[in-house]
Amino acid sequence: MSNRNRIIIGILLAANLIAGGLVFARRYSSRAPDSLSESGSLPSLDIRDDSGRSINTNQFLGSPLFVQFVNPYVDAQIASVIKARQNRPDRSITWLLVTKDARELRERLPEDSGDIIIVESDYEKLRELLNVPKCCERWLIFDESAKLRTSGDYDSGDVAARLRSVIDGERPYSEAVIWQAFNSLKKRDLAQIIDRGTRSRSRKALIVMLSSVCTGCADGELVDLLNVYAKQSPEISFLALVPDTFSHLDVKNLIANLDLSFPVEIANHNLSREWALYSARA
């Protein structure tokens, strides 16, 4: 075989290798990112924030990441973000909010929210990749290696505690914590609560502790539901307890404004103190 033929064959082989490499690279680069359900981790993809900056999710590696899908026209969803940040972990984390209206969301957040990344583009794609159902909004917490640690709905009420549990190693807020607060009280401090059950015809009582109440929020919906049950079940004693930060006028207004059919009482100082100790970190 002449040198010329060897050169031509070599050129053809090189061209085929280059073409094959380009096809492989194109297939690899166009491959859809794995969804959260497939990998258990944050998918690697390019996103664009509300300022137009391009971000690859791999940039979040090395720091815990909090992601929440938010409807900016729902007050309770905005409130859940604010509460999570007010009771944020001690360690630094990255905050990522995904929404259909970034401008509205940015306007409704407090002034100290400049560190929050807000993404509007590829909203539906992100919902699909992160397994967020169309019916609901959801938050997700990823650790430093982008592994999903926990998730929940915006109205689950424990997002701040879950954040501190994952990131700071704090014991999760739970029913056990509530019972610990009760067990730390003196027996006479519990008398007003136990007495409610003994006074009803069925010797049963349903007691709710409310740190605050607002119409249109989860607490207000709970009170409305209790009011319905109280009217339907007169044989059961219903009671709402509020901390001693409420005045008697506050209680009177609360009963009148929500048209409550059951009593509202102010907890004594000891119970209020223990309550504040735990609920402030919930």
C-alpha positions in Angstrom: 0.0 0.0 0.0 1.4 3.4 -1.0 2.0 6.2 1.4 -0.7 8.2 -0.3 -3.3 5.5 0.3 -2.2 5.2 4.0 -2.7 9.0 4.4 -6.1 9.0 2.8 -7.2 6.0 5.0 -5.9 7.8 8.1 -7.7 11.0 7.2 -11.0 9.0 6.7 -10.5 7.3 10.0 -9.9 10.6 11.8 -13.0 12.1 10.2 -15.1 9.2 11.3 -13.9 9.4 14.8 -14.5 13.2 14.9 -18.0 12.7 13.5 -18.8 10.0 16.0 -17.6 12.2 18.8 -19.8 15.0 17.7 -22.8 12.8 17.5 -22.1 11.4 21.0 -21.5 14.9 22.4 -24.8 16.1 20.9 -26.7 13.2 22.3 -25.2 13.6 25.7 -25.7 17.3 25.8 -29.3 17.1 24.7 -30.2 14.3 27.1 -32.9 15.4 29.4 -31.8 15.8 33.0 -32.8 13.1 35.4 -35.9 14.0 37.5 -35.8 14.1 41.3 -37.6 10.8 41.5 -35.0 9.1 39.3 -31.9 10.3 41.1 -33.0 11.5 44.5 -31.0 14.7 43.9 -31.4 18.1 42.4 -31.4 17.8 38.6 -28.5 19.4 36.8 -29.9 22.1 34.5 -29.6 25.7 33.4 -32.1 28.2 34.8 -32.5 32.0 34.5 -33.4 34.2 37.5 -35.7 37.3 37.4 -32.7 39.5 36.7 -31.8 37.6 33.6 -28.8 35.9 35.1 -28.1 32.3 33.9 -27.5 29.8 36.6 -26.6 26.1 36.5 -28.0 24.2 39.4 -24.6 22.6 39.9 -23.6 25.9 41.3 -25.7 25.2 44.4 -23.4 22.3 45.4 -21.5 22.8 48.6 -24.3 24.7 50.3 -27.8 23.5 51.6 -30.6 24.6 49.3 -34.2 25.6 50.1 -36.6 25.5 47.2 -40.2 26.6 47.3 -42.8 27.0 44.6 -44.9 30.0 45.4 -48.1 31.6 44.1 -47.5 35.3 44.9 -51.2 36.0 45.0 -51.8 33.7 48.0 -51.1 35.5 51.3 -50.5 32.2 53.2 -47.8 31.2 50.7 -45.9 34.5 51.1 -46.3 34.2 54.8 -44.7 30.7 54.8 -41.6 32.0 53.1 -41.3 34.9 55.5 -41.7 32.7 58.5 -39.1 30.3 57.3 -36.6 33.1 56.9 -37.5 34.7 60.2 -36.6 31.4 61.9 -33.9 30.4 59.5 -31.0 28.1 60.4 -27.8 29.4 61.9 -25.8 28.0 59.0 -25.8 29.8 55.6 -28.1 28.4 53.0 -29.3 29.2 49.4 -32.9 30.3 48.9 -34.6 29.5 45.6 -38.2 30.5 44.9 -40.0 29.3 41.7 -43.1 31.2 40.6 -45.2 32.2 37.6 -44.9 35.9 38.4 -41.5 36.9 39.6 -42.2 40.6 39.7 -45.3 40.3 41.9 -43.4 37.9 44.2 -40.4 40.2 44.5 -42.6 43.1 45.4 -44.4 41.2 48.2 -41.2 40.0 49.9 -39.6 42.0 52.7 -36.7 44.4 51.9 -34.1 42.0 53.3 -34.9 39.4 50.5 -32.2 40.4 48.1 -30.3 37.1 48.6 -33.3 35.1 47.4 -33.0 33.7 43.8 -36.4 33.9 42.1 -37.0 31.9 38.9 -40.0 32.3 36.6 -38.7 30.7 33.3 -39.3 27.0 32.8 -41.8 27.0 35.6 -43.7 23.9 34.4 -40.5 22.1 33.6 -39.2 22.6 37.1 -42.4 21.4 38.6 -42.1 18.2 36.6 -38.5 17.6 37.3 -38.9 18.2 41.1 -42.1 16.2 41.3 -44.3 19.1 42.5 -48.0 18.2 41.8 -50.1 20.6 39.7 -52.6 20.8 42.5 -50.3 22.2 45.2 -47.3 24.3 46.0 -44.4 22.6 47.8 -41.0 23.2 49.4 -37.9 21.0 49.2 -34.7 21.0 51.2 -31.5 19.7 49.7 -28.2 19.2 51.5 -24.7 20.2 50.4 -24.4 17.3 48.0 -27.8 18.2 46.4 -29.5 15.2 47.9 -33.2 15.7 48.8 -33.5 15.5 52.5 -37.2 16.4 53.1 -40.2 18.2 51.4 -43.7 19.3 52.3 -46.6 21.6 51.4 -46.4 25.3 52.2 -49.1 25.0 54.8 -47.7 22.1 56.7 -46.5 24.6 59.4 -43.2 23.1 60.2 -40.9 24.2 57.4 -38.7 26.4 59.6 -38.2 23.5 62.1 -37.4 21.1 59.3 -34.8 23.5 57.9 -33.1 23.8 61.2 -33.2 20.0 61.7 -31.6 19.3 58.4 -29.1 22.1 58.3 -28.3 22.8 62.0 -29.0 19.3 63.3 -31.6 20.6 65.7 -34.2 18.2 66.9 -37.3 18.4 64.7 -40.3 20.1 66.2 -42.9 17.5 66.9 -45.7 16.3 69.3 -43.0 15.2 71.6 -41.8 18.7 72.0 -45.3 19.9 72.9 -45.6 17.2 75.6 -42.2 18.2 76.9 -43.5 21.7 77.3 -46.6 20.4 79.2 -44.6 18.1 81.4 -42.3 20.9 82.5 -45.3 22.8 83.9 -46.5 22.5 87.5 -49.6 20.4 88.0 -51.7 23.4 89.1 -50.9 25.1 85.8 -52.5 22.2 83.9 -55.6 22.3 86.1 -57.5 24.7 83.9 -56.9 22.5 80.9 -57.8 19.2 82.5 -60.9 20.7 84.1 -62.4 21.4 80.7 -62.7 17.7 80.0 -64.4 16.9 83.3 -67.1 19.6 82.9 -68.5 18.4 79.6 -71.4 15.8 79.4 -69.2 13.4 77.5 -66.2 14.1 79.8 -64.3 15.0 76.6 -62.6 18.2 75.6 -61.0 19.6 72.5 -58.5 22.3 73.2 -56.6 24.3 70.7 -53.6 26.7 71.4 -53.4 29.7 69.1 -50.4 32.0 69.0 -52.2 34.2 66.5 -55.4 34.2 64.4 -56.0 35.8 61.1 -58.8 35.5 58.5 -57.8 33.7 55.3 -54.8 32.0 56.9 -54.4 28.4 58.2 -55.1 29.4 61.8 -58.3 31.2 60.8 -59.4 28.2 58.8 -58.8 25.9 61.8 -60.8 28.2 64.1 -63.7 28.2 61.5 -63.6 24.4 61.4 -63.6 24.1 65.2 -66.6 26.5 65.3 -68.6 24.2 63.0 -67.8 21.1 65.1 -68.5 23.0 68.4 -72.0 23.8 67.1 -72.6 20.2 65.9 -71.2 18.5 69.1 -72.6 20.4 72.2 -71.7 17.3 74.4 -68.0 18.0 73.9 -66.3 21.0 75.6 -64.3 23.2 73.2 -61.7 25.7 74.3 -59.2 28.0 72.6 -56.2 29.1 74.6 -54.1 32.1 73.7 -50.9 33.3 75.4 -50.8 36.1 77.9 -49.6 38.5 75.2 -53.4 38.8 74.4 -55.3 41.3 76.4 -58.9 40.7 77.6 -60.0 43.2 74.9 -58.2 41.2 72.3 -60.0 38.0 73.3 -63.4 39.8 73.3 -62.7 41.1 69.8 -61.5 37.7 68.6 -64.7 36.0 69.8 -66.9 38.8 68.2 -65.1 39.0 64.9 -65.0 35.3 64.3 -68.5 34.7 65.8 -67.1 31.9 68.0 -69.5 29.6 69.8 -66.9 28.3 72.3 -64.8 30.2 74.9 -61.4 31.7 74.5 -59.2 32.0 77.6 -55.8 33.5 78.2 -53.2 31.0 79.4 -51.4 31.7 82.7 -47.9 33.1 82.7 -46.1 29.7 83.2 -47.9 28.1 80.3 -47.5 31.2 78.1 -43.7 31.2 78.8 -43.2 27.6 77.9 -45.4 28.0 74.9 -43.4 30.9 73.6 -40.2 29.1 74.2 -41.1 26.3 71.7 -43.5 28.0 69.3 -41.0 30.7 68.5 -38.8 28.0 67.0 -41.5 26.1 65.4 
